[in-house]
């Protein structure tokens, strides 16, 4: 992950192999980018999207990692960066007529949330 140059120490959390499309996951991740730690779970709690289940699970561990890395309390962290990247596809075979099999790829995603202390 690139360093975005914002001030203050921080930490990141990575969720791998999420079985949701990138556009659906980005729609949820964009809502919590640059939001305070207290607001992020509340915003995602009332959204009706399927990606709202794995993404909020990343916010508390990221805040704990940031507080341990910098020695500060969990009072002022905010999500300074959040991105969704391409994961490895899982390869399956789809049965077809007359005993044939066609390859099928199920795409996965990696979601990363960076939490920093301080203000934007």
Secondary structure, DSSP 8 states (H G I E B T S, - for coil): ------SS-EEEEEEEEE-S-HHHHHHHHHHHTT-BHHHHHHHHHT---TTHHHHHHHHHHHHHHHHHHH---TTSEEEEEEEEEE---EEEEEE-GGG-EEEEEE--EEEEEEEEES--
